[in-house]
């Protein structure tokens, strides 16, 4: 009997512990859940982008911090998950990248920063609390994402994520709309300090896979949408209402109408940009066709004869002449090219040109007039790797 009583007490204790733990978990996440209570589209995006990011880093791993300072996959890994690559969009017709790139974050840093910004702004909640219909928010999000990706496909070079740019564009939209309507004191008016910092850092090599062009296009489109897209009917009829009926005035201010002339103009612009892409009018650098080169910038050196001679063979140090004395390369100097990560591109270019006898030049050997490809050989000199 005592054993049965003890077992019953243990079961009760374990049940209470489970309830306490579940209550603690719910109390911990209740602010987060209540924040997105009226945000079905935002919640769906957070879940989808989180799963997408976890799948990406699980399958692709983390690149060296010099290759991706945001602690994420390499350029090839990001490309495998649909990063916007202007060369692949234009030359290979991979237009799906203009959609999938909105779920791609370059690394752990940008993913966390984007989610924090999205939580603090809660743009969808603000819109639902101020008389917007359920489709207004996804329309704004698609408009911001469409503008950024179409502009980058037409004018960009390399590869760029769009997830962070989309969130910054939504914050710009929310801020512009609130200030335009004079209610910047709203609980959803998140400080712009974090977004401004992310925008500035995003335009530097610290975020090599978040193009400044994409960020600028997203923020500018967000500002334009916030000012011109929706009109509050209360502002139009408020002067005709009596001061004795403030509740009517408040109710009227929560009615929003869409400026369809602005929508038609925006749609015409998007159709024009997409048509330009379909007819391959843009001419992005063909190096973007190789995803691994999207995370670096190509440079070349055409004075590496001594280095190549030391590594090209085992007979006497690797002479460049055949047994009959004929020059392998008909007297031409050798050219080598390498790809420098964005974050070290300018410092490395300056340092090598200043302190070594191997000048580096931006571009490729082909652009410098070396049309004949001899061999592929990895040479290491001064801790730098050349592909000859």
C-alpha positions in Angstrom: 0.0 0.0 0.0 2.8 2.4 0.8 4.5 1.7 -2.6 1.3 2.4 -4.4 0.8 5.6 -2.5 4.3 6.7 -3.3 3.9 6.0 -7.0 0.7 8.0 -7.0 2.5 10.9 -5.4 5.3 10.7 -8.0 2.8 10.7 -10.8 1.1 13.8 -9.4 4.4 15.5 -8.9 5.5 14.8 -12.5 2.2 16.0 -13.8 2.5 19.3 -11.9 6.1 19.7 -13.1 4.9 19.2 -16.7 2.2 21.8 -16.2 4.6 24.2 -14.6 7.1 23.7 -17.4 4.5 24.1 -20.1 3.1 27.2 -18.4 6.6 28.7 -18.2 7.1 28.0 -21.9 3.8 29.6 -22.8 4.5 32.6 -20.5 7.8 33.0 -22.2 6.5 33.0 -25.8 3.1 34.7 -25.0 4.4 38.2 -25.9 5.7 36.8 -29.2 2.5 35.0 -30.0 0.3 38.0 -29.0 2.5 40.3 -31.2 1.6 38.1 -34.3 -1.9 37.3 -33.2 -3.3 39.3 -36.1 -0.5 38.5 -38.5 -1.2 35.3 -40.4 1.0 36.3 -43.4 3.9 37.5 -41.2 3.7 34.3 -39.1 3.8 32.2 -42.2 6.8 34.1 -43.5 8.7 33.7 -40.3 8.0 30.0 -40.2 8.9 29.5 -43.8 12.1 31.6 -43.7 13.2 29.9 -40.5 12.8 26.4 -42.0 14.5 27.5 -45.2 17.4 29.0 -43.3 17.9 25.9 -41.1 17.7 23.6 -44.1 20.3 25.7 -45.9 22.9 25.8 -43.1 22.3 22.1 -42.4 22.9 21.0 -45.9 25.5 23.6 -47.0 27.3 24.4 -43.7 29.1 27.6 -42.8 31.8 29.2 -45.0 35.0 30.8 -43.8 34.3 34.2 -42.2 36.3 35.9 -44.9 34.1 34.4 -47.6 30.9 35.1 -45.7 31.3 37.4 -42.7 27.6 37.0 -41.7 28.2 33.4 -40.7 26.4 31.6 -43.4 27.0 29.3 -46.4 29.3 30.0 -49.3 28.3 31.6 -52.5 27.7 28.2 -54.1 25.5 27.2 -51.1 23.4 30.3 -51.3 23.0 29.8 -55.0 21.7 26.3 -54.5 18.9 27.7 -52.3 17.8 30.3 -54.9 19.8 33.6 -54.2 19.1 36.3 -56.8 21.9 36.0 -59.4 21.4 38.5 -62.2 23.5 36.4 -64.7 21.6 33.3 -64.1 18.3 35.2 -64.3 19.1 36.8 -67.6 21.2 34.2 -69.4 19.8 31.0 -68.0 16.2 32.3 -67.5 16.1 31.2 -63.8 13.4 33.7 -63.0 12.3 31.7 -59.9 15.3 33.3 -58.1 13.4 36.6 -57.9 10.9 34.8 -55.7 13.1 32.4 -53.7 15.6 35.1 -52.8 13.1 36.7 -50.5 13.4 33.6 -48.2 17.2 33.6 -48.3 19.3 35.2 -45.6 23.0 35.4 -46.2 23.9 34.2 -42.7 23.0 34.0 -39.0 23.7 37.7 -38.4 21.3 38.9 -41.1 18.7 36.3 -40.2 18.5 37.3 -36.5 18.6 41.0 -37.4 15.8 40.6 -39.9 13.6 38.7 -37.5 14.1 41.2 -34.7 13.2 44.1 -37.0 10.1 42.3 -38.2 9.0 41.6 -34.6 9.5 45.2 -33.5 7.7 46.7 -36.4 4.8 44.2 -36.8 3.7 46.0 -39.9 0.7 43.7 -40.5 -0.6 44.2 -37.0 -0.5 48.0 -37.4 -2.3 47.8 -40.7 -5.1 45.5 -39.4 -5.5 47.8 -36.4 -6.0 50.8 -38.7 -8.7 49.6 -41.0 -6.7 47.8 -43.7 -8.2 44.7 -45.3 -6.3 41.4 -45.1 -4.8 41.5 -48.6 -3.2 44.9 -48.2 -0.1 43.6 -46.3 0.8 40.8 -48.7 0.3 43.2 -51.6 2.8 45.7 -50.0 5.2 42.9 -49.3 5.0 41.5 -52.9 5.4 45.1 -54.3 8.6 45.7 -52.2 10.1 42.3 -53.1 9.2 42.6 -56.8 10.8 46.0 -57.1 14.0 45.0 -55.4 14.5 41.8 -57.4 13.5 43.2 -60.8 15.9 46.2 -60.3 18.7 43.9 -59.3 18.2 41.5 -62.2 18.3 44.5 -64.6 21.2 46.5 -63.1 23.0 44.3 -60.7 26.1 42.1 -60.9 26.8 39.1 -58.8 24.3 37.6 -56.3 22.2 39.1 -53.6 19.8 37.9 -50.9 16.5 39.7 -50.6 15.1 38.6 -47.2 16.7 41.4 -45.2 15.9 44.0 -47.9 12.3 43.0 -47.8 12.0 43.5 -44.0 13.8 46.9 -44.3 11.4 47.9 -47.1 8.4 47.0 -44.9 9.8 49.0 -42.1 10.3 52.0 -44.4 6.7 51.6 -45.6 5.3 51.5 -42.0 7.3 54.5 -40.9 6.4 56.6 -44.0 2.7 55.7 -43.6 2.6 56.5 -39.9 4.4 59.8 -40.3 2.3 60.8 -43.3 -0.8 60.3 -41.3 0.5 62.0 -38.2 0.4 59.0 -35.8 4.1 58.3 -35.4 3.5 57.7 -31.7 1.9 54.3 -32.5 3.0 51.3 -30.5 4.2 49.8 -33.8 6.5 52.8 -34.6 9.7 50.9 -34.0 12.9 53.0 -33.8 14.7 53.4 -37.1 18.1 53.1 -35.5 18.5 49.3 -36.0 17.1 49.5 -39.6 19.4 52.4 -40.4 22.4 50.5 -39.0 21.5 47.4 -41.0 21.1 49.5 -44.2 24.5 51.1 -43.8 26.3 47.9 -42.9 24.5 46.2 -45.8 26.0 48.5 -48.2 29.5 47.5 -47.1 31.6 44.4 -47.7 30.6 43.1 -44.2 27.3 41.9 -45.8 28.7 40.7 -49.2 25.5 38.9 -50.2 23.1 41.8 -49.5 23.5 44.2 -52.4 23.3 47.9 -51.7 21.2 48.1 -54.9 18.6 45.7 -53.5 18.5 47.5 -50.1 18.1 50.9 -51.8 15.4 49.7 -54.1 13.4 48.1 -51.3 13.6 51.1 -49.0 12.7 53.6 -51.7 9.7 51.5 -52.8 8.6 51.1 -49.2 8.7 54.9 -48.7 6.7 55.5 -51.9 4.1 52.9 -50.9 3.7 54.4 -47.5 3.0 57.8 -48.9 1.1 57.2 -52.1 -0.5 53.7 -52.0 -3.3 54.1 -49.4 -5.5 57.0 -48.5 -7.5 57.4 -45.3 -11.1 58.4 -46.0 -11.2 60.1 -42.5 -8.7 62.7 -43.7 -10.9 63.5 -46.6 -14.2 63.9 -44.7 -12.8 65.0 -41.3 -13.4 68.6 -42.0 -17.1 68.0 -42.6 -17.6 66.2 -39.3 -18.7 67.9 -36.2 -16.5 68.1 -33.2 -19.4 66.7 -31.1 -19.1 63.3 -32.8 -15.4 62.3 -32.3 -16.3 58.6 -32.4 -17.5 59.0 -35.9 -14.3 60.7 -36.9 -12.3 57.9 -35.3 -14.3 55.3 -37.2 -13.9 57.1 -40.5 -10.1 57.3 -40.1 -9.9 53.5 -40.0 -11.3 53.3 -43.5 -8.5 53.1 -46.1 -8.8 53.2 -49.9 -6.2 52.2 -52.5 -4.9 54.7 -55.0 -5.4 52.5 -58.1 -3.7 55.1 -60.4 -0.5 54.6 -58.4 -1.0 50.8 -58.6 -1.4 50.9 -62.4 1.7 53.0 -62.8 3.7 50.6 -60.5 2.4 47.6 -62.4 3.4 49.2 -65.7 6.9 49.7 -64.4 7.2 46.1 -63.3 5.9 44.8 -66.6 8.5 47.0 -68.4 11.3 45.7 -66.2 10.3 42.1 -66.6 10.0 42.5 -70.4 13.6 44.0 -70.5 14.8 40.8 -68.6 12.9 38.5 -71.0 14.6 40.1 -74.0 18.0 39.9 -72.3 18.6 43.6 -72.6 20.7 43.7 -69.4 24.3 42.4 -69.7 25.5 41.3 -66.3 29.0 39.9 -65.9 29.3 36.4 -67.2 31.3 35.4 -64.2 28.0 35.2 -62.3 27.2 32.0 -64.3 29.7 30.3 -61.9 28.0 30.6 -58.5 31.3 30.2 -56.6 32.6 33.4 -58.2 29.6 35.4 -57.0 31.2 35.8 -53.5 34.5 37.3 -54.7 36.0 39.7 -57.2 38.4 38.6 -60.0 41.9 40.0 -60.3 44.8 39.0 -62.5 48.6 39.2 -62.5 50.7 39.0 -65.7 54.2 39.0 -64.2 54.4 35.6 -62.6 57.1 33.9 -64.8 59.4 33.2 -61.9 56.6 31.8 -59.7 55.3 29.6 -62.5 58.8 28.4 -63.3 59.3 27.2 -59.7 56.1 25.2 -59.7 55.5 24.0 -63.3 57.7 20.9 -63.2 60.3 18.9 -61.4 63.1 19.0 -63.9 65.6 21.7 -62.9 62.9 23.6 -61.0 60.5 23.4 -64.0 62.0 25.3 -66.9 59.5 26.8 -69.4 61.6 25.6 -72.4 61.3 22.2 -74.2 64.4 20.0 -74.8 65.0 21.6 -78.2 65.0 25.1 -76.7 61.5 26.0 -77.9 59.6 28.3 -75.6 56.3 26.7 -74.4 54.5 30.0 -74.6 56.2 31.6 -77.7 57.9 34.3 -75.6 54.6 35.5 -74.0 54.5 36.3 -70.3 52.2 34.2 -68.1 48.9 35.4 -66.7 47.2 34.1 -63.5 43.9 35.1 -62.0 42.3 34.7 -58.7 39.2 35.6 -56.9 39.4 37.7 -53.7 36.6 37.7 -51.2 34.7 41.1 -51.1 35.8 41.9 -47.5 39.5 41.7 -48.3 39.4 42.8 -52.0 40.5 46.4 -51.6 43.0 45.8 -48.7 44.6 42.8 -50.5 44.8 44.7 -53.8 46.5 47.7 -52.2 48.8 45.6 -50.0 50.1 43.3 -52.8 50.7 46.3 -55.2 52.5 48.2 -52.4 54.7 45.5 -50.9 55.3 42.8 -53.5 56.7 42.6 -57.0 53.5 40.9 -58.4 51.1 43.7 -59.3 47.4 42.7 -59.3 44.9 44.3 -61.7 41.1 44.1 -61.5 39.6 41.9 -64.2 40.5 38.6 -65.9 43.3 37.4 -68.1 40.9 37.1 -71.0 40.0 40.8 -70.7 43.8 41.6 -70.6 44.2 39.9 -74.0 45.3 36.4 -73.0 43.0 34.4 -75.2 44.7 31.0 -75.1 44.1 28.8 -72.0 47.2 26.7 -71.3 46.6 24.8 -68.1 45.0 24.9 -64.7 47.5 24.9 -61.9 47.3 26.1 -58.3 50.3 28.1 -57.2 50.8 29.4 -53.7 53.1 32.4 -53.1 53.0 34.9 -50.2 50.0 32.9 -48.9 48.1 33.8 -52.0 46.6 31.2 -54.4 46.7 31.7 -58.2 44.9 29.7 -60.9 47.2 29.6 -64.0 
